[in-house]
Amino acid sequence: MNKLSITSLLEDKEGNLWFGTINSGVYRYDGKSFTNFLNNDDYPFNLGNHNQLILDILQDKKGYIWFCSWNGGGVWRYDPSASLKTGSKPFNNYLPSPDYYRQNEDGRSTGGKPFTNYLPKFSTTQPPDRITDDMIFSVFEDKVGNLWFATRNHGACRYDGKTFTSFRENEGFVSRGVYSILEDKKGIIWLTTEASGVWCYDPSGLLRKGKKSFKNYTTKDGLINNSVFSSLEDRSGNLWFGTRGFGLSRYDGKSFANFSE
């Protein structure tokens, strides 16, 4: 394994170590040797790049391993048992719909034009299930097995194993980037964003008598900064948020306490 920039790390259920890298795909170490994946292949939506920048890795309850691409690769799902199945491919790629590229929602046009020259090939080879963005910051699995993807420009996207559901403007939610996703002990989903603070989603209506809802917390509510990178719940149920500018906020369910340099 050459000198690489490592972005993420996972130990799978079999004890293999997985390393996400910047522009060199992903490496798996089985205790004896390294194997490289998602590198030196043809990904037309990467503006000529032939590798993947992997920001996050997760193994779900079913054993699948998910890789989040940050340079136009969308999401990759690896099936560890695929090598045992005749004709099965170990990797499955999830990308947005052709309209995403026709309208240049990715913002990475070639010569001022969207990726229309790739669409015929793309639209005939991708599965019908479409994720909402092709740049994914992180992935999280909730208690019932849904996968939540934090996207660059399209809010959050939830995958139930069959379909993707967008949480964006139509839901009164953030329209831009999401960094981290957390489910607390009560089952509330917390999402940290690039510019609009923290959002919580109550999927069971626990907080509002059966009504599913979103609630936004910003500096107006006591948060130290509206650009929030990370989140964590401690043993006492307090929520901690790491923000831009080296800020740290703790939320006890009623108010924020802030810590800084």
Secondary structure per residue as TSV (DSSP state, phi and psi in degrees):
chain	resnum	aa	ss	phi	psi
A	1	M	-	360.0	119.3
A	2	N	-	-75.3	175.8
A	3	K	S	-66.0	121.8
A	4	L	-	-134.7	158.6
A	5	S	-	-93.6	113.0
A	6	I	E	-92.7	129.8
A	7	T	E	-107.6	-27.2
A	8	S	E	-154.7	159.6
A	9	L	E	-146.4	139.3
A	10	L	E	-145.1	138.2
A	11	E	E	-104.6	119.1
A	12	D	-	-81.5	178.9
A	13	K	T	-67.0	-17.1
A	14	E	T	-93.9	-2.7
A	15	G	S	91.6	2.5
A	16	N	-	-73.4	147.1
A	17	L	E	-102.5	133.5
A	18	W	E	-116.5	134.0
A	19	F	E	-121.3	119.8
A	20	G	E	-85.5	141.1
A	21	T	E	-129.0	167.8
A	22	I	S	-88.9	111.9
A	23	N	S	63.7	23.0
A	24	S	S	-135.8	22.5
A	25	G	-	68.8	-140.5
A	26	V	E	-130.7	145.8
A	27	Y	E	-117.0	141.4
A	28	R	E	-116.6	132.2
A	29	Y	E	-116.6	119.6
A	30	D	-	-98.4	12.6
A	31	G	S	100.0	-13.6
A	32	K	S	-126.2	-41.8
A	33	S	-	-147.1	163.6
A	34	F	E	-102.2	141.2
A	35	T	E	-124.9	132.6
A	36	N	E	-100.7	134.6
A	37	F	E	-127.1	163.5
A	38	L	S	55.4	46.3
A	39	N	B	-144.9	145.1
A	40	N	S	59.3	37.9
A	41	D	S	-119.1	178.1
A	42	D	-	-98.6	104.5
A	43	Y	-	-117.5	96.5
A	44	P	G	-62.0	-22.0
A	45	F	G	-88.9	7.8
A	46	N	G	-98.8	17.7
A	47	L	T	53.5	44.2
A	48	G	T	93.7	-10.9
A	49	N	-	-72.2	141.1
A	50	H	-	-116.9	38.7
A	51	N	B	-153.6	177.0
A	52	Q	-	-121.6	138.2
A	53	L	-	-97.2	107.7
A	54	I	E	-99.3	119.2
A	55	L	E	-96.1	-28.9
A	56	D	E	-147.3	150.2
A	57	I	E	-135.1	138.9
A	58	L	E	-145.8	140.2
A	59	Q	E	-106.5	123.2
A	60	D	-	-84.6	179.5
A	61	K	T	-63.3	-24.8
A	62	K	T	-85.3	-8.5
A	63	G	S	100.9	-9.0
A	64	Y	-	-67.7	146.6
A	65	I	E	-111.3	129.3
A	66	W	E	-111.3	138.9
A	67	F	E	-124.6	129.3
A	68	C	E	-98.8	121.5
A	69	S	E	-93.1	141.5
A	70	W	S	-114.2	12.9
A	71	N	S	-135.2	43.6
A	72	G	S	94.4	8.8
A	73	G	-	-93.5	-3.0
A	74	G	-	67.2	-130.3
A	75	V	E	-123.8	139.0
A	76	W	E	-115.7	135.3
A	77	R	E	-115.1	127.4
A	78	Y	E	-107.7	129.1
A	79	D	-	-103.0	105.8
A	80	P	T	-60.5	-23.6
A	81	S	T	-93.1	0.6
A	82	A	G	-61.4	-32.7
A	83	S	G	-65.5	-17.2
A	84	L	G	-91.8	-7.5
A	85	K	S	-105.5	130.6
A	86	T	T	-65.2	125.4
A	87	G	T	78.2	3.2
A	88	S	-	-86.1	144.7
A	89	K	-	-101.4	134.8
A	90	P	S	-68.8	-29.0
A	91	F	E	-110.6	137.4
A	92	N	E	-125.4	130.4
A	93	N	E	-106.7	134.5
A	94	Y	E	-115.0	122.2
A	95	L	-	-129.3	163.8
A	96	P	-	-66.8	175.5
A	97	S	-	-72.8	162.9
A	98	P	H	-55.6	-33.7
A	99	D	H	-61.5	-31.1
A	100	Y	H	-57.4	-40.8
A	101	Y	H	-84.4	-34.0
A	102	R	H	-60.9	-38.0
A	103	Q	T	-90.5	4.9
A	104	N	T	55.4	39.2
A	105	E	T	-67.0	-22.1
A	106	D	T	-75.2	-21.9
A	107	G	S	73.5	16.2
A	108	R	-	-121.6	56.3
A	109	S	-	-69.0	158.7
A	110	T	B	-103.6	117.4
A	111	G	T	61.9	31.4
A	112	G	T	82.9	1.1
A	113	K	B	-118.6	145.8
A	114	P	-	-68.9	179.6
A	115	F	S	-80.9	43.2
A	116	T	G	-63.2	-29.7
A	117	N	G	-69.9	-16.5
A	118	Y	G	-96.2	-13.6
A	119	L	H	-62.3	-41.9
A	120	P	H	-56.5	-44.6
A	121	K	H	-66.2	-43.9
A	122	F	H	-64.0	-48.6
A	123	S	H	-68.3	-18.5
A	124	T	H	-96.7	-7.8
A	125	T	H	-112.7	-14.4
A	126	Q	S	-92.9	149.3
A	127	P	-	-68.9	163.9
A	128	P	S	-69.7	-21.4
A	129	D	-	-76.2	127.8
A	130	R	-	-122.5	126.9
A	131	I	-	-79.3	162.4
A	132	T	S	-90.9	-7.9
A	133	D	-	-152.0	154.7
A	134	D	S	-106.3	9.0
A	135	M	-	-124.7	114.4
A	136	I	E	-118.6	127.3
A	137	F	E	-83.6	-44.1
A	138	S	E	-155.9	166.7
A	139	V	E	-135.4	145.9
A	140	F	E	-141.7	142.6
A	141	E	E	-109.8	126.9
A	142	D	-	-85.4	-178.5
A	143	K	T	-65.2	-27.3
A	144	V	T	-95.4	1.7
A	145	G	S	98.7	3.1
A	146	N	-	-71.1	143.6
A	147	L	E	-101.2	133.5
A	148	W	E	-113.0	128.1
A	149	F	E	-112.6	129.4
A	150	A	E	-91.2	117.5
A	151	T	E	-104.2	165.1
A	152	R	S	-69.1	-48.2
A	153	N	S	-130.1	3.7
A	154	H	S	-129.6	40.6
A	155	G	-	61.5	-139.4
A	156	A	E	-109.1	152.9
A	157	C	E	-134.9	125.9
A	158	R	E	-106.6	134.8
A	159	Y	E	-120.7	122.7
A	160	D	-	-98.9	11.1
A	161	G	S	101.1	-14.3
A	162	K	S	-128.7	-46.4
A	163	T	-	-132.4	156.9
A	164	F	E	-101.1	137.3
A	165	T	E	-119.7	127.7
A	166	S	E	-90.2	138.3
A	167	F	E	-118.0	100.4
A	168	R	S	-146.9	-142.9
A	169	E	G	-61.3	-38.9
A	170	N	G	-63.4	-20.8
A	171	E	G	-100.0	10.9
A	172	G	T	71.6	21.9
A	173	F	-	-108.4	179.8
A	174	V	-	-60.7	142.5
A	175	S	S	-100.1	-11.5
A	176	R	S	-111.2	-142.5
A	177	G	-	-78.7	147.5
A	178	V	E	-119.4	139.3
A	179	Y	E	-100.6	-53.0
A	180	S	E	-134.7	155.7
A	181	I	E	-133.8	134.1
A	182	L	E	-139.9	140.8
A	183	E	E	-109.5	123.9
A	184	D	-	-85.0	-178.4
A	185	K	T	-65.2	-21.7
A	186	K	T	-87.8	-6.3
A	187	G	S	91.3	9.5
A	188	I	-	-82.1	135.0
A	189	I	E	-93.2	127.8
A	190	W	E	-114.1	132.5
A	191	L	E	-126.3	128.0
A	192	T	E	-100.1	143.7
A	193	T	E	-125.2	168.3
A	194	E	S	-71.1	-37.6
A	195	A	S	-139.4	-6.7
A	196	S	S	-121.5	33.1
A	197	G	-	70.9	-138.1
A	198	V	E	-117.4	137.6
A	199	W	E	-116.8	143.0
A	200	C	E	-119.7	142.2
A	201	Y	E	-123.0	127.0
A	202	D	E	-104.8	91.3
A	203	P	T	-70.0	-21.8
A	204	S	T	-102.7	-2.9
A	205	G	-	73.9	22.1
A	206	L	T	-59.9	-39.0
A	207	L	T	-85.1	-21.9
A	208	R	T	-129.6	47.0
A	209	K	T	50.8	55.6
A	210	G	T	88.0	-5.1
A	211	K	-	-96.1	120.3
A	212	K	-	-65.3	140.0
A	213	S	E	-157.7	159.3
A	214	F	E	-111.4	147.7
A	215	K	E	-139.5	138.1
A	216	N	E	-109.1	135.9
A	217	Y	E	-120.3	129.3
A	218	T	-	-133.3	-169.2
A	219	T	G	-61.5	-24.9
A	220	K	G	-65.4	-24.8
A	221	D	G	-95.1	-3.2
A	222	G	T	115.7	-5.8
A	223	L	-	-61.9	141.6
A	224	I	S	-74.6	-26.8
A	225	N	-	-156.9	144.1
A	226	N	S	-83.2	-5.5
A	227	S	-	-102.4	106.4
A	228	V	E	-118.3	122.3
A	229	F	E	-91.4	-41.3
A	230	S	E	-139.2	163.1
A	231	S	E	-147.7	152.1
A	232	L	E	-157.6	143.2
A	233	E	E	-108.5	129.3
A	234	D	-	-89.9	-179.4
A	235	R	T	-64.8	-24.2
A	236	S	T	-88.6	-1.1
A	237	G	S	89.6	3.6
A	238	N	-	-73.0	145.2
A	239	L	E	-105.0	133.8
A	240	W	E	-115.3	136.0
A	241	F	E	-127.5	123.8
A	242	G	E	-93.7	128.7
A	243	T	E	-119.2	171.3
A	244	R	T	-62.1	149.2
A	245	G	T	78.4	22.9
A	246	F	T	62.2	29.5
A	247	G	E	-89.1	155.9
A	248	L	E	-142.1	127.0
A	249	S	E	-121.8	140.0
A	250	R	E	-116.4	130.0
A	251	Y	E	-116.9	122.5
A	252	D	-	-98.7	11.3
A	253	G	S	99.6	-13.1
A	254	K	S	-126.7	-41.5
A	255	S	-	-150.7	166.2
A	256	F	E	-100.7	141.6
A	257	A	E	-119.3	132.4
A	258	N	E	-112.2	146.4
A	259	F	E	-133.8	141.9
A	260	S	-	-151.3	-177.1
A	261	E	-	-62.0	360.0
